[in-house]
Structure formats: C-alpha cells, structure tokens
Amino acid sequence: MSLNVPPALIEQAEKGEVRLSDFLQCIKESLPYAWNLVEGLATRLQTSTDTFVDNQVPPPSEKERGQLLRMLASDSMRNAIEQHFGVKLAFQNCHRVALFRKDQLGKDYEEFITPRSQILNQTPELRDC
C-alpha cells in the first residue's frame, strides 16, 4: 500500500473532491523519508540560482527506497507535490530525484530526461535498486 489513508480522508474522497492540503498531509505522514527528501530539495532550489537541484545519495535502506519509489511512481502524488512546491520533478534509478524550476525547463531538464542521461546515471551497485 502506498499511503496510510485516514478514515476521514476516505470519507472526503467518497463525497467528492479531496482537498490538496489533506492529500499532501497524507503523503507527508505516509512517506516521511520521500517527503523530507523532496522538501529539502525544494528548499535548496528556492535558495539557489540554479535551474535545478538533485539528490545523488542512495536511500539508507530498502524501506526508504520503497517510499521514494511509491511517491514518484504515482501521477497523483507527483502532480500534488509539483503543485505544492512549484517545481517539476524528474527521476532516475531509484534515488536520483531532481527538482526543476517550472519556468526554466530548458536545456538542463531536456538533458536530464534523455535516454543518454538515464544510461550514464547507471552504476553496477544501483542495478538492482
């Protein structure tokens, strides 16, 4: 299961629209490692002049790796997080998460999402991640 959804949030969904703030809180509580990683990257991006920031440190365990994979594999979670932080997420090989400025999706972003970059980002120790 990707998220630990409280009964009140299930009721909200059954009645219609889910408030973005409630969905984000559910993500934050269910996937704390992944949330803190992305939140830290968002803070780094806001305080820099770079067009993007990224994480290149593998998660400390399979539990954290699973959180990151679950967060980034879900379109609804990715969209909510992108909206909340005002960024574009990009992802490579189970830990390399990058946050790009939405208004600067130029050369750096286009290069990050190419097959070439994906292949060059592979290493033997990450093959089974």
C-alpha positions in Angstrom: 0.0 0.0 0.0 1.4 3.4 -1.0 -0.4 5.5 1.6 -1.8 5.2 5.1 -5.1 6.9 4.5 -7.1 8.0 7.5 -10.8 7.3 7.5 -11.7 11.0 7.3 -9.8 11.3 4.1 -11.5 8.2 2.6 -14.9 9.8 3.5 -13.8 13.1 1.9 -12.9 11.2 -1.3 -16.2 9.3 -1.3 -18.1 12.6 -1.0 -16.3 14.2 -3.9 -13.1 16.2 -4.2 -10.2 15.8 -1.9 -8.5 18.9 -0.5 -4.9 19.2 -1.8 -3.7 20.1 1.7 -5.2 16.9 3.1 -3.7 14.8 0.4 -0.3 16.3 0.9 -0.5 15.7 4.7 -1.3 12.1 4.0 1.7 11.8 1.7 3.9 13.5 4.3 2.8 11.2 7.1 2.8 8.0 5.0 6.1 8.6 3.2 8.3 10.7 5.5 11.7 9.9 4.0 10.5 10.7 0.5 8.6 13.8 1.7 11.6 15.2 3.6 14.0 14.5 0.7 11.8 16.4 -1.8 11.1 19.2 0.7 14.8 19.6 1.3 15.5 19.8 -2.4 12.7 22.4 -2.8 14.3 24.5 -0.1 17.7 24.2 -1.8 16.2 25.2 -5.1 14.5 28.2 -3.6 17.7 29.5 -2.1 19.9 28.9 -5.1 20.2 30.4 -8.6 20.5 27.0 -10.2 17.8 25.8 -12.7 17.6 22.5 -10.8 18.8 20.6 -7.7 19.1 16.9 -7.3 19.8 14.1 -4.9 22.5 11.6 -5.7 22.7 9.8 -2.3 21.0 6.4 -2.2 18.4 5.9 0.5 19.7 4.3 3.7 17.6 1.2 3.4 15.0 -0.6 1.3 12.2 0.9 3.4 13.2 4.4 2.4 13.9 3.4 -1.2 10.3 2.0 -1.3 8.9 5.2 0.0 10.6 7.2 -2.7 9.6 4.8 -5.5 6.0 4.8 -4.3 5.9 8.6 -4.2 7.4 9.1 -7.6 5.5 6.3 -9.3 2.2 7.9 -8.6 1.0 10.6 -11.0 -1.4 12.0 -8.5 1.3 12.3 -5.8 3.8 13.8 -8.3 1.3 16.3 -9.5 0.3 17.3 -6.0 3.9 17.7 -4.9 4.8 19.7 -8.0 1.9 22.0 -7.4 2.7 22.4 -3.7 6.4 23.2 -4.2 6.0 24.9 -7.6 8.5 22.6 -9.3 8.8 20.0 -12.0 10.0 16.6 -10.7 12.3 14.3 -12.6 13.5 10.9 -11.5 16.2 8.4 -12.4 17.2 5.0 -11.0 15.6 4.7 -7.5 17.2 7.7 -5.8 18.2 10.4 -8.2 15.4 12.9 -7.8 15.7 16.3 -9.4 13.5 19.4 -8.9 13.5 21.9 -11.8 12.1 25.4 -11.8 8.9 25.2 -13.8 9.7 28.4 -15.6 13.1 27.2 -16.6 12.5 23.8 -18.2 15.2 24.3 -20.8 18.4 22.6 -21.7 19.1 21.1 -18.3 15.7 19.5 -18.0 15.7 18.2 -21.5 19.1 16.6 -21.0 18.1 15.1 -17.6 15.2 13.2 -19.2 17.1 11.7 -22.2 17.9 8.0 -22.6 21.5 9.1 -22.7 21.4 10.6 -19.2 19.5 7.6 -17.8 22.2 5.2 -19.2 25.0 7.4 -17.9 23.4 7.5 -14.5 23.5 3.7 -14.1 26.2 2.0 -12.0 26.6 -1.6 -11.1 25.7 -1.1 -7.4 22.4 0.5 -8.4 21.4 -2.1 -11.0 19.0 -3.9 -8.6 17.6 -0.9 -6.9 
